[in-house]
Amino acid sequence: MYIHNFEAFIVAITILTLTPGLDTALVIRNTSRAGLKDGCVTSFGICSGLFVHAMCSAIGVSAILAQSAYWFQVVKWVGAAYLIWLGFKSLKTLFSHQVDTMQVDSVHTSHHNFNVRRSLQEGFLSNVLNPKTAVFYLAFLPQFINPQHSAVLQSLFMAGLHFLIAMIWQCSVSGLLNKAKHLLKSVKFTRWMEGTTGSVLIALGVKLMIESR
């Protein structure tokens, strides 16, 4: 499967996956609720939702390509600008000393009965109904689409890679809950992640915008 700027895609999606957020918080909570199985199944539900966002993004890109190559470039410029904006937003948070740590203090250690359906549903709906993920996919995936090939297949392929990376990360967090909880509560660690993510997004956005032009 040909993906434009494949290496840049892998680096960016990996760093963004490692950044603490709603998905990681949900995995931590559910792991503490019913153990490793709960955390991993929740992660599977979360990652399955990525394909929904990828399909929506691909349908939009396909429709634009059918109309005009010019508008496809416009979409890429807008997407690149959005990535740069996200990067500046992260750096602004970093330098304003307003980094918020994830609230995991309320997570308790007692385990309740494990329910596969409940964990899948919570993870899937959390991802699919998250507007930030939807907007990010609409802006991010078109940067790596080759107009000469199927936008749907390429988007699903990239979602599949994201699925694997996110599953590995989230299941690792679930397996090392106590250590991960301490790390994610660290302001220093969170600030480092904000700075790294912001810098990568700005660099990637500028690179993609220049290439589009």
Legacy VTK file of the C-alpha trace (Angstrom):
# vtk DataFile Version 3.0
C-alpha trace
ASCII
DATASET POLYDATA
POINTS 213 float
0.000 0.000 0.000
1.544 3.308 -1.132
1.311 6.044 1.484
2.787 9.479 0.797
5.398 10.451 3.423
4.979 7.102 5.155
7.857 7.662 7.597
6.439 11.005 8.694
3.068 9.387 9.253
4.523 6.664 11.484
6.531 9.126 13.590
3.644 11.551 14.026
0.962 8.990 14.817
3.241 7.206 17.296
4.080 10.358 19.235
0.454 11.445 19.274
-0.616 8.017 20.502
1.860 8.171 23.389
0.551 11.561 24.511
-1.659 11.131 27.608
-5.298 11.859 26.865
-8.873 10.660 27.178
-8.191 7.206 25.699
-5.315 6.487 28.072
-7.326 7.757 31.034
-10.229 5.446 30.191
-7.912 2.444 29.866
-6.352 3.241 33.256
-9.747 3.599 34.912
-11.113 0.354 33.527
-7.938 -1.568 34.294
-8.298 -0.572 37.932
-11.960 -1.529 37.798
-11.552 -5.129 36.661
-7.922 -5.809 35.826
-5.814 -6.285 32.709
-8.598 -7.873 30.641
-10.844 -4.867 31.171
-8.086 -2.471 30.122
-7.154 -4.414 26.985
-10.747 -4.934 25.840
-11.448 -1.247 26.435
-8.411 -0.451 24.310
-9.728 -2.732 21.544
-13.026 -0.833 21.597
-11.238 2.513 21.456
-8.998 1.476 18.583
-11.896 -0.039 16.624
-13.463 3.415 16.556
-10.504 4.675 14.525
-11.838 2.877 11.454
-15.080 4.855 11.673
-13.155 8.132 11.620
-10.920 6.852 8.811
-13.919 5.912 6.668
-15.582 9.282 7.211
-12.348 11.025 6.282
-11.900 8.857 3.170
-15.455 9.483 1.948
-14.905 13.222 2.246
-11.548 13.047 0.434
-12.988 10.859 -2.334
-15.830 13.306 -2.908
-13.398 16.223 -3.144
-11.089 14.346 -5.526
-14.045 13.576 -7.777
-14.726 17.311 -8.076
-11.307 18.915 -8.338
-7.620 18.279 -7.711
-7.351 21.945 -6.764
-9.779 21.564 -3.882
-7.890 18.497 -2.741
-4.800 20.684 -2.416
-6.849 23.264 -0.520
-7.921 20.550 1.918
-4.283 19.578 2.402
-3.276 23.194 3.069
-6.060 23.588 5.606
-5.093 20.284 7.226
-1.431 21.275 7.432
-2.409 24.615 8.968
-4.550 22.769 11.500
-1.598 20.581 12.531
0.542 23.691 12.991
-2.218 25.263 15.109
-2.380 22.150 17.304
1.386 22.330 17.733
1.328 25.986 18.775
-1.533 25.227 21.143
0.562 22.553 22.874
3.571 24.863 23.126
1.374 27.693 24.432
0.122 25.407 27.169
3.680 24.369 27.951
5.085 27.898 28.284
2.058 29.280 30.116
2.608 26.729 32.901
-0.983 25.523 32.582
-0.304 21.870 31.885
-3.082 19.769 33.335
-2.207 16.336 34.598
-4.613 13.482 34.097
-6.975 12.954 36.964
-6.376 9.367 37.990
-6.413 9.819 41.755
-10.014 8.661 41.869
-9.103 5.306 40.347
-9.542 2.627 42.977
-7.757 -0.678 43.182
-10.653 -3.014 43.934
-11.672 -5.169 40.973
-15.268 -5.796 39.997
-16.619 -8.453 37.649
-15.273 -8.178 34.118
-17.872 -7.487 31.409
-16.654 -7.718 27.807
-19.652 -5.946 26.280
-19.444 -3.075 28.754
-15.723 -2.535 28.147
-16.052 -2.667 24.349
-18.995 -0.295 24.382
-17.306 2.221 26.652
-14.122 2.223 24.574
-15.833 2.331 21.171
-18.311 5.091 22.030
-15.633 7.131 23.794
-13.596 7.224 20.580
-16.350 7.495 17.959
-18.162 10.296 19.801
-14.977 12.287 20.426
-15.115 15.311 18.060
-11.397 15.973 18.512
-10.535 12.596 17.003
-12.939 13.165 14.102
-11.491 16.586 13.286
-7.939 15.325 13.639
-8.503 12.451 11.202
-10.164 14.778 8.693
-7.109 17.047 8.829
-4.380 14.433 9.276
-5.058 11.549 6.882
-5.424 13.594 3.650
-1.803 14.698 4.043
-0.676 11.155 3.227
-3.242 10.188 0.584
-1.968 9.420 -2.916
-4.652 10.770 -5.306
-3.751 8.068 -7.829
-5.017 5.310 -5.545
-8.107 4.553 -3.486
-8.551 7.054 -0.662
-10.705 4.544 1.219
-8.120 1.756 1.154
-5.286 4.097 2.091
-7.273 5.604 4.974
-8.231 2.194 6.335
-4.625 1.039 6.014
-3.412 4.037 8.029
-6.156 3.458 10.591
-4.955 -0.156 10.826
-1.416 1.009 11.609
-2.761 3.451 14.173
-4.833 0.588 15.629
-1.719 -1.566 16.156
0.361 1.231 17.667
-2.425 2.350 20.007
-3.221 -1.210 21.113
0.426 -1.877 21.982
0.688 1.362 23.953
-2.616 1.156 25.797
-2.237 -2.515 26.685
1.259 -1.764 27.973
-0.175 0.997 30.158
-2.827 -1.433 31.376
-0.207 -4.048 32.253
1.929 -1.544 34.115
-0.873 0.408 35.751
0.856 1.414 38.964
3.952 2.678 37.196
1.925 4.380 34.473
-0.335 6.075 37.027
2.663 7.619 38.760
4.164 8.723 35.443
0.964 10.239 34.086
0.497 12.260 37.284
3.930 13.816 36.825
3.791 17.466 35.723
7.341 17.204 34.388
6.454 14.233 32.185
3.263 15.886 30.927
5.108 19.108 30.085
7.753 17.139 28.199
5.070 15.364 26.174
3.314 18.667 25.409
6.559 20.191 24.165
7.527 17.175 22.075
4.090 16.806 20.529
3.818 20.510 19.759
7.222 20.641 18.078
6.529 17.541 15.957
3.129 18.827 14.830
4.508 22.223 13.808
7.435 20.674 11.917
5.173 18.164 10.194
2.580 20.812 9.296
5.198 23.131 7.797
6.773 20.255 5.846
3.447 19.136 4.421
2.371 22.672 3.562
5.602 23.322 1.665
5.308 20.046 -0.228
1.665 20.772 -1.116
2.644 24.088 -2.640
LINES 1 214
213 0 1 2 3 4 5 6 7 8 9 10 11 12 13 14 15 16 17 18 19 20 21 22 23 24 25 26 27 28 29 30 31 32 33 34 35 36 37 38 39 40 41 42 43 44 45 46 47 48 49 50 51 52 53 54 55 56 57 58 59 60 61 62 63 64 65 66 67 68 69 70 71 72 73 74 75 76 77 78 79 80 81 82 83 84 85 86 87 88 89 90 91 92 93 94 95 96 97 98 99 100 101 102 103 104 105 106 107 108 109 110 111 112 113 114 115 116 117 118 119 120 121 122 123 124 125 126 127 128 129 130 131 132 133 134 135 136 137 138 139 140 141 142 143 144 145 146 147 148 149 150 151 152 153 154 155 156 157 158 159 160 161 162 163 164 165 166 167 168 169 170 171 172 173 174 175 176 177 178 179 180 181 182 183 184 185 186 187 188 189 190 191 192 193 194 195 196 197 198 199 200 201 202 203 204 205 206 207 208 209 210 211 212
